[in-house]
Amino acid sequence: MKTVEEIVAAVEKLNTDQFIRFRQKLDRLEEKMWKAVLKRTTAEMKRKGITDSIIDRLVMRRRREHRR
């Protein structure tokens, strides 16, 4: 497996078009990973019975407590 430093060194050698293609592929990979985390988190919250309205109430309570 290549190290991060080796990957960065290789990317630095890319021309502009290749770099843009690399960046687009990296962006798609990041989005895919983010969606997987979101899916797991959503399922966990659903299992625990935590809704958006519950989260909103907790955030608002936290904000009010922080102001004191």
Biopython code that builds the backbone (N, CA, C, O; Angstrom):
import numpy as np
from Bio.PDB.StructureBuilder import StructureBuilder

atoms = [
    (1, "MET", "N", (0.835, -1.188, 0.000)),
    (1, "MET", "CA", (0.000, 0.000, 0.000)),
    (1, "MET", "C", (0.874, 1.243, 0.000)),
    (1, "MET", "O", (1.855, 1.330, 0.739)),
    (2, "LYS", "N", (0.509, 2.194, -0.830)),
    (2, "LYS", "CA", (1.294, 3.423, -0.904)),
    (2, "LYS", "C", (0.965, 4.315, 0.286)),
    (2, "LYS", "O", (-0.155, 4.316, 0.797)),
    (3, "THR", "N", (1.927, 5.041, 0.694)),
    (3, "THR", "CA", (1.715, 5.975, 1.797)),
    (3, "THR", "C", (1.106, 7.259, 1.269)),
    (3, "THR", "O", (1.129, 7.524, 0.067)),
    (4, "VAL", "N", (0.570, 8.041, 2.164)),
    (4, "VAL", "CA", (-0.013, 9.321, 1.781)),
    (4, "VAL", "C", (1.033, 10.196, 1.100)),
    (4, "VAL", "O", (0.738, 10.857, 0.104)),
    (5, "GLU", "N", (2.223, 10.201, 1.621)),
    (5, "GLU", "CA", (3.282, 11.023, 1.039)),
    (5, "GLU", "C", (3.585, 10.606, -0.404)),
    (5, "GLU", "O", (3.812, 11.461, -1.261)),
    (6, "GLU", "N", (3.590, 9.312, -0.671)),
    (6, "GLU", "CA", (3.845, 8.838, -2.030)),
    (6, "GLU", "C", (2.710, 9.249, -2.974)),
    (6, "GLU", "O", (2.950, 9.619, -4.123)),
    (7, "ILE", "N", (1.497, 9.180, -2.482)),
    (7, "ILE", "CA", (0.356, 9.574, -3.296)),
    (7, "ILE", "C", (0.418, 11.063, -3.603)),
    (7, "ILE", "O", (0.212, 11.470, -4.746)),
    (8, "VAL", "N", (0.698, 11.869, -2.603)),
    (8, "VAL", "CA", (0.798, 13.318, -2.800)),
    (8, "VAL", "C", (1.920, 13.632, -3.793)),
    (8, "VAL", "O", (1.751, 14.483, -4.666)),
    (9, "ALA", "N", (3.036, 12.969, -3.670)),
    (9, "ALA", "CA", (4.155, 13.194, -4.596)),
    (9, "ALA", "C", (3.742, 12.860, -6.028)),
    (9, "ALA", "O", (4.107, 13.574, -6.962)),
    (10, "ALA", "N", (2.990, 11.790, -6.201)),
    (10, "ALA", "CA", (2.533, 11.412, -7.537)),
    (10, "ALA", "C", (1.536, 12.439, -8.075)),
    (10, "ALA", "O", (1.583, 12.798, -9.251)),
    (11, "VAL", "N", (0.644, 12.904, -7.219)),
    (11, "VAL", "CA", (-0.360, 13.890, -7.642)),
    (11, "VAL", "C", (0.314, 15.194, -8.046)),
    (11, "VAL", "O", (-0.129, 15.849, -8.990)),
    (12, "GLU", "N", (1.364, 15.577, -7.356)),
    (12, "GLU", "CA", (2.071, 16.817, -7.688)),
    (12, "GLU", "C", (2.650, 16.789, -9.097)),
    (12, "GLU", "O", (2.901, 17.844, -9.680)),
    (13, "LYS", "N", (2.863, 15.606, -9.649)),
    (13, "LYS", "CA", (3.443, 15.470, -10.983)),
    (13, "LYS", "C", (2.394, 15.490, -12.093)),
    (13, "LYS", "O", (2.748, 15.512, -13.272)),
    (14, "LEU", "N", (1.120, 15.483, -11.737)),
    (14, "LEU", "CA", (0.056, 15.446, -12.732)),
    (14, "LEU", "C", (-0.067, 16.788, -13.445)),
    (14, "LEU", "O", (0.168, 17.846, -12.860)),
    (15, "ASN", "N", (-0.440, 16.722, -14.721)),
    (15, "ASN", "CA", (-0.741, 17.968, -15.408)),
    (15, "ASN", "C", (-2.136, 18.425, -14.973)),
    (15, "ASN", "O", (-2.824, 17.713, -14.241)),
    (16, "THR", "N", (-2.544, 19.589, -15.415)),
    (16, "THR", "CA", (-3.806, 20.179, -14.949)),
    (16, "THR", "C", (-5.007, 19.287, -15.232)),
    (16, "THR", "O", (-5.844, 19.080, -14.353)),
    (17, "ASP", "N", (-5.101, 18.760, -16.442)),
    (17, "ASP", "CA", (-6.242, 17.909, -16.795)),
    (17, "ASP", "C", (-6.287, 16.641, -15.944)),
    (17, "ASP", "O", (-7.351, 16.237, -15.475)),
    (18, "GLN", "N", (-5.141, 16.025, -15.753)),
    (18, "GLN", "CA", (-5.086, 14.817, -14.934)),
    (18, "GLN", "C", (-5.435, 15.134, -13.482)),
    (18, "GLN", "O", (-6.119, 14.357, -12.818)),
    (19, "PHE", "N", (-4.961, 16.278, -12.997)),
    (19, "PHE", "CA", (-5.254, 16.658, -11.621)),
    (19, "PHE", "C", (-6.757, 16.867, -11.432)),
    (19, "PHE", "O", (-7.325, 16.443, -10.426)),
    (20, "ILE", "N", (-7.391, 17.516, -12.396)),
    (20, "ILE", "CA", (-8.837, 17.738, -12.307)),
    (20, "ILE", "C", (-9.584, 16.405, -12.299)),
    (20, "ILE", "O", (-10.514, 16.221, -11.515)),
    (21, "ARG", "N", (-9.184, 15.484, -13.162)),
    (21, "ARG", "CA", (-9.805, 14.150, -13.173)),
    (21, "ARG", "C", (-9.598, 13.451, -11.832)),
    (21, "ARG", "O", (-10.525, 12.845, -11.295)),
    (22, "PHE", "N", (-8.386, 13.535, -11.295)),
    (22, "PHE", "CA", (-8.094, 12.932, -9.988)),
    (22, "PHE", "C", (-8.984, 13.538, -8.911)),
    (22, "PHE", "O", (-9.569, 12.817, -8.103)),
    (23, "ARG", "N", (-9.084, 14.868, -8.902)),
    (23, "ARG", "CA", (-9.874, 15.588, -7.903)),
    (23, "ARG", "C", (-11.348, 15.194, -7.981)),
    (23, "ARG", "O", (-12.007, 15.029, -6.954)),
    (24, "GLN", "N", (-11.858, 15.045, -9.198)),
    (24, "GLN", "CA", (-13.259, 14.646, -9.381)),
    (24, "GLN", "C", (-13.495, 13.237, -8.845)),
    (24, "GLN", "O", (-14.503, 12.976, -8.188)),
    (25, "LYS", "N", (-12.568, 12.338, -9.126)),
    (25, "LYS", "CA", (-12.700, 10.969, -8.626)),
    (25, "LYS", "C", (-12.596, 10.944, -7.102)),
    (25, "LYS", "O", (-13.323, 10.206, -6.437)),
    (26, "LEU", "N", (-11.699, 11.744, -6.560)),
    (26, "LEU", "CA", (-11.558, 11.826, -5.106)),
    (26, "LEU", "C", (-12.833, 12.397, -4.477)),
    (26, "LEU", "O", (-13.276, 11.930, -3.428)),
    (27, "ASP", "N", (-13.410, 13.398, -5.118)),
    (27, "ASP", "CA", (-14.672, 13.974, -4.633)),
    (27, "ASP", "C", (-15.786, 12.934, -4.626)),
    (27, "ASP", "O", (-16.561, 12.860, -3.673)),
    (28, "ARG", "N", (-15.871, 12.125, -5.694)),
    (28, "ARG", "CA", (-16.898, 11.080, -5.754)),
    (28, "ARG", "C", (-16.672, 10.035, -4.663)),
    (28, "ARG", "O", (-17.628, 9.552, -4.056)),
    (29, "LEU", "N", (-15.426, 9.692, -4.418)),
    (29, "LEU", "CA", (-15.109, 8.730, -3.364)),
    (29, "LEU", "C", (-15.504, 9.282, -1.999)),
    (29, "LEU", "O", (-16.082, 8.569, -1.178)),
    (30, "GLU", "N", (-15.191, 10.551, -1.760)),
    (30, "GLU", "CA", (-15.546, 11.183, -0.488)),
    (30, "GLU", "C", (-17.058, 11.215, -0.303)),
    (30, "GLU", "O", (-17.557, 10.962, 0.794)),
    (31, "GLU", "N", (-17.787, 11.525, -1.373)),
    (31, "GLU", "CA", (-19.253, 11.560, -1.287)),
    (31, "GLU", "C", (-19.806, 10.170, -0.985)),
    (31, "GLU", "O", (-20.731, 10.031, -0.185)),
    (32, "LYS", "N", (-19.251, 9.152, -1.615)),
    (32, "LYS", "CA", (-19.680, 7.771, -1.378)),
    (32, "LYS", "C", (-19.441, 7.381, 0.088)),
    (32, "LYS", "O", (-20.290, 6.746, 0.714)),
    (33, "MET", "N", (-18.300, 7.762, 0.616)),
    (33, "MET", "CA", (-17.985, 7.454, 2.011)),
    (33, "MET", "C", (-18.919, 8.212, 2.951)),
    (33, "MET", "O", (-19.386, 7.659, 3.946)),
    (34, "TRP", "N", (-19.192, 9.484, 2.632)),
    (34, "TRP", "CA", (-20.070, 10.306, 3.454)),
    (34, "TRP", "C", (-21.475, 9.718, 3.472)),
    (34, "TRP", "O", (-22.114, 9.676, 4.524)),
    (35, "LYS", "N", (-21.962, 9.264, 2.320)),
    (35, "LYS", "CA", (-23.298, 8.673, 2.242)),
    (35, "LYS", "C", (-23.372, 7.378, 3.059)),
    (35, "LYS", "O", (-24.399, 7.095, 3.676)),
    (36, "ALA", "N", (-22.301, 6.599, 3.065)),
    (36, "ALA", "CA", (-22.286, 5.366, 3.854)),
    (36, "ALA", "C", (-22.365, 5.678, 5.345)),
    (36, "ALA", "O", (-23.085, 5.004, 6.082)),
    (37, "VAL", "N", (-21.634, 6.688, 5.791)),
    (37, "VAL", "CA", (-21.678, 7.087, 7.198)),
    (37, "VAL", "C", (-23.068, 7.618, 7.534)),
    (37, "VAL", "O", (-23.622, 7.288, 8.583)),
    (38, "LEU", "N", (-23.631, 8.434, 6.655)),
    (38, "LEU", "CA", (-24.967, 8.978, 6.875)),
    (38, "LEU", "C", (-25.996, 7.857, 6.987)),
    (38, "LEU", "O", (-26.880, 7.905, 7.842)),
    (39, "LYS", "N", (-25.884, 6.863, 6.135)),
    (39, "LYS", "CA", (-26.820, 5.735, 6.156)),
    (39, "LYS", "C", (-26.741, 4.984, 7.484)),
    (39, "LYS", "O", (-27.769, 4.651, 8.075)),
    (40, "ARG", "N", (-25.525, 4.720, 7.948)),
    (40, "ARG", "CA", (-25.353, 4.028, 9.238)),
    (40, "ARG", "C", (-25.884, 4.867, 10.390)),
    (40, "ARG", "O", (-26.550, 4.348, 11.286)),
    (41, "THR", "N", (-25.591, 6.163, 10.367)),
    (41, "THR", "CA", (-26.030, 7.055, 11.437)),
    (41, "THR", "C", (-27.550, 7.174, 11.448)),
    (41, "THR", "O", (-28.168, 7.148, 12.513)),
    (42, "THR", "N", (-28.150, 7.304, 10.274)),
    (42, "THR", "CA", (-29.600, 7.398, 10.175)),
    (42, "THR", "C", (-30.263, 6.135, 10.722)),
    (42, "THR", "O", (-31.251, 6.212, 11.452)),
    (43, "ALA", "N", (-29.719, 4.979, 10.367)),
    (43, "ALA", "CA", (-30.269, 3.714, 10.859)),
    (43, "ALA", "C", (-30.141, 3.621, 12.380)),
    (43, "ALA", "O", (-31.062, 3.162, 13.055)),
    (44, "GLU", "N", (-29.007, 4.053, 12.912)),
    (44, "GLU", "CA", (-28.794, 4.017, 14.357)),
    (44, "GLU", "C", (-29.770, 4.944, 15.075)),
    (44, "GLU", "O", (-30.354, 4.566, 16.091)),
    (45, "MET", "N", (-29.947, 6.133, 14.562)),
    (45, "MET", "CA", (-30.888, 7.081, 15.178)),
    (45, "MET", "C", (-32.315, 6.537, 15.123)),
    (45, "MET", "O", (-33.080, 6.686, 16.077)),
    (46, "LYS", "N", (-32.665, 5.912, 14.009)),
    (46, "LYS", "CA", (-34.003, 5.340, 13.864)),
    (46, "LYS", "C", (-34.210, 4.207, 14.885)),
    (46, "LYS", "O", (-35.268, 4.118, 15.509)),
    (47, "ARG", "N", (-33.207, 3.351, 15.049)),
    (47, "ARG", "CA", (-33.289, 2.254, 16.027)),
    (47, "ARG", "C", (-33.478, 2.793, 17.436)),
    (47, "ARG", "O", (-34.197, 2.203, 18.242)),
    (48, "LYS", "N", (-32.832, 3.911, 17.730)),
    (48, "LYS", "CA", (-32.912, 4.501, 19.060)),
    (48, "LYS", "C", (-34.140, 5.391, 19.237)),
    (48, "LYS", "O", (-34.398, 5.886, 20.334)),
    (49, "GLY", "N", (-34.895, 5.594, 18.163)),
    (49, "GLY", "CA", (-36.096, 6.411, 18.245)),
    (49, "GLY", "C", (-35.826, 7.905, 18.322)),
    (49, "GLY", "O", (-36.658, 8.667, 18.816)),
    (50, "ILE", "N", (-34.681, 8.318, 17.841)),
    (50, "ILE", "CA", (-34.317, 9.735, 17.873)),
    (50, "ILE", "C", (-34.760, 10.383, 16.560)),
    (50, "ILE", "O", (-34.346, 9.961, 15.480)),
    (51, "THR", "N", (-35.602, 11.409, 16.665)),
    (51, "THR", "CA", (-36.124, 12.106, 15.491)),
    (51, "THR", "C", (-35.458, 13.472, 15.355)),
    (51, "THR", "O", (-34.744, 13.924, 16.250)),
    (52, "ASP", "N", (-35.704, 14.114, 14.223)),
    (52, "ASP", "CA", (-35.174, 15.463, 14.001)),
    (52, "ASP", "C", (-35.715, 16.437, 15.034)),
    (52, "ASP", "O", (-34.989, 17.320, 15.492)),
    (53, "SER", "N", (-36.975, 16.287, 15.404)),
    (53, "SER", "CA", (-37.548, 17.210, 16.389)),
    (53, "SER", "C", (-36.897, 17.036, 17.760)),
    (53, "SER", "O", (-36.709, 18.015, 18.481)),
    (54, "ILE", "N", (-36.559, 15.825, 18.120)),
    (54, "ILE", "CA", (-35.849, 15.586, 19.386)),
    (54, "ILE", "C", (-34.471, 16.240, 19.343)),
    (54, "ILE", "O", (-34.051, 16.886, 20.304)),
    (55, "ILE", "N", (-33.779, 16.072, 18.236)),
    (55, "ILE", "CA", (-32.458, 16.684, 18.081)),
    (55, "ILE", "C", (-32.568, 18.200, 18.163)),
    (55, "ILE", "O", (-31.764, 18.848, 18.832)),
    (56, "ASP", "N", (-33.568, 18.767, 17.480)),
    (56, "ASP", "CA", (-33.771, 20.222, 17.522)),
    (56, "ASP", "C", (-33.985, 20.709, 18.953)),
    (56, "ASP", "O", (-33.410, 21.717, 19.361)),
    (57, "ARG", "N", (-34.809, 19.996, 19.710)),
    (57, "ARG", "CA", (-35.057, 20.391, 21.108)),
    (57, "ARG", "C", (-33.780, 20.326, 21.933)),
    (57, "ARG", "O", (-33.514, 21.219, 22.738)),
    (58, "LEU", "N", (-32.989, 19.280, 21.739)),
    (58, "LEU", "CA", (-31.740, 19.143, 22.492)),
    (58, "LEU", "C", (-30.762, 20.269, 22.157)),
    (58, "LEU", "O", (-30.091, 20.807, 23.038)),
    (59, "VAL", "N", (-30.692, 20.617, 20.870)),
    (59, "VAL", "CA", (-29.792, 21.692, 20.451)),
    (59, "VAL", "C", (-30.248, 23.020, 21.046)),
    (59, "VAL", "O", (-29.430, 23.784, 21.559)),
    (60, "MET", "N", (-31.543, 23.297, 20.980)),
    (60, "MET", "CA", (-32.065, 24.556, 21.525)),
    (60, "MET", "C", (-31.831, 24.635, 23.036)),
    (60, "MET", "O", (-31.462, 25.689, 23.554)),
    (61, "ARG", "N", (-32.043, 23.531, 23.733)),
    (61, "ARG", "CA", (-31.804, 23.516, 25.177)),
    (61, "ARG", "C", (-30.338, 23.780, 25.469)),
    (61, "ARG", "O", (-30.002, 24.544, 26.374)),
    (62, "ARG", "N", (-29.473, 23.148, 24.704)),
    (62, "ARG", "CA", (-28.025, 23.339, 24.892)),
    (62, "ARG", "C", (-27.636, 24.802, 24.655)),
    (62, "ARG", "O", (-26.823, 25.356, 25.395)),
    (63, "ARG", "N", (-28.205, 25.416, 23.639)),
    (63, "ARG", "CA", (-27.902, 26.815, 23.342)),
    (63, "ARG", "C", (-28.362, 27.733, 24.474)),
    (63, "ARG", "O", (-27.648, 28.654, 24.870)),
    (64, "ARG", "N", (-29.567, 27.467, 24.989)),
    (64, "ARG", "CA", (-30.074, 28.296, 26.089)),
    (64, "ARG", "C", (-29.199, 28.143, 27.326)),
    (64, "ARG", "O", (-28.907, 29.125, 28.008)),
    (65, "GLU", "N", (-28.783, 26.921, 27.616)),
    (65, "GLU", "CA", (-27.936, 26.673, 28.800)),
    (65, "GLU", "C", (-26.581, 27.348, 28.634)),
    (65, "GLU", "O", (-25.997, 27.825, 29.607)),
    (66, "HIS", "N", (-26.092, 27.386, 27.427)),
    (66, "HIS", "CA", (-24.768, 27.963, 27.163)),
    (66, "HIS", "C", (-24.767, 29.491, 27.362)),
    (66, "HIS", "O", (-23.742, 30.072, 27.717)),
    (67, "ARG", "N", (-25.908, 30.126, 27.135)),
    (67, "ARG", "CA", (-26.009, 31.583, 27.258)),
    (67, "ARG", "C", (-25.921, 32.051, 28.706)),
    (67, "ARG", "O", (-25.571, 33.202, 28.965)),
    (68, "ARG", "N", (-26.227, 31.191, 29.625)),
    (68, "ARG", "CA", (-26.265, 31.583, 31.043)),
    (68, "ARG", "C", (-24.908, 31.831, 31.605)),
    (68, "ARG", "O", (-24.780, 32.168, 32.782)),
]
sb = StructureBuilder()
sb.init_structure("model")
sb.init_model(0)
sb.init_chain("A")
sb.init_seg("    ")
for serial, (resi, resn, name, xyz) in enumerate(atoms, 1):
    if name == "N":
        sb.init_residue(resn, " ", resi, " ")
    sb.init_atom(name, np.array(xyz, "f"), 0.0, 1.0, " ", f" {name:<3s}", serial, name[0])
structure = sb.get_structure()
